[in-house]
Amino acid sequence: MTSPGRKRVLSGITATGRLHIGNYIGAISMWAENQDQYENFLFVADLHALTIPEAVVGANLRARVEEIFALYVACGIDPEKSTLFVQSDVHQHAELGWLMTCATPVSWLERSTQFKTKGKIADVSAGVGAGLLCYPALQAADILLYDADYVPVGEDQQQHVEMSRDIAKRFNALFGSTFKIPDVLIRKSGSRIMGLDDPTAKMSKSLAERQAGHAVALLDPPDQARKAIMRAVTDSQPAVDFEAGLAPGVDNLLTILECLTGTTRGQSQGHFDGARYGVLKAAVADVVVGRLSDIQDRYREITGDRAQLAKLLAHGAERARAVAAGTLARAYHACGLRS
């Protein structure tokens, strides 16, 4: 169970696409800020990357996994304070995932937003794979393996945790009290950073790979990052006007700036009300490029020592397995697979 005095947090990011500023603001920076307050278990979800296998280049997947892992550390997550690991390095995820699949009604899976939305865009001639349908069962296993108290999510992702809670309750009803029921942890501001090219759609790793200017990746060169921000969609007005109301693109730029600088909306109004959009965009670009520079310097340091990176990967997996093994044993015993 969790260590005395600290609540346990579980979260991860799927190993598809490259991490962007939305991932940093909405998730990774919050993990780093909270690592003294919570006992963090943070992972790279590489098994989930296979839910649409046609979109995976096998030769590149492990490199992408290690890139994301190294970026976690480069963004300020301390491997001694938080348990950082790769999902597939902890075999208990796949094993408990099967038990969760067996305990989950198909009708629940078919209602999943993930299945409905990704199934439509998968564009797979052979049909959508069963992995996409069963995604919530593996996600429940990810969470429940670590007796998590909280799962940090954006407001648009609460359904994922609710599904995990329902699956845990159903398993407990079938086989007796086995799993802790987690709660959500939502960031009040910045949990949903929108696309620079379309501020009505959440910034997306997959869209960023297809649409230039959609996002700023954490490893983008300074000129590329600045160009994406300076071309960000605002509206037809020439300047920021708080009284008239902020267009979604303007609100998005202000949110990015406020989250990265720790300033408030009131401070933004005092500084930018009446300012031309070019002034706002330049200010956002300066802050973003400065933050990326710090992250990229640390990233190069981490990836420059491959032996140390391998040690961090192994150490994190070992720590995660030590906790996951106990939970899986409880689940096996509860459903009769172990005496």
Protein Blocks (a to p, Z undefined) as FASTA:
>chain_A
ZZehiacddddddfedjddfklmmmmmmmmmmmmmmpccdddddfklmmmmmmlpcfklm
mmmmmmmmmmmmmnopafklpccddfklmmklmmmmmmmmmmpcfklmmmpmklmmmmmm
nopanbpafklmmmmmmmmmmmmmnopabdcddfklmmmmmmmmmmmmmmmmmnopfbdc
ddddddfbhpaccdfklmkbccdfklmmmmghkaccfkbcfklmmmmmmmpccbfbfbdc
fknopafklmmmmmmmmmmnopafklmmmmmgopafklmmmmmmmmmmmmmmmmmmmmmm
mmmmmmlmmmmmmmmmmmmmmmmmmmmmmmmmmnopaZZ
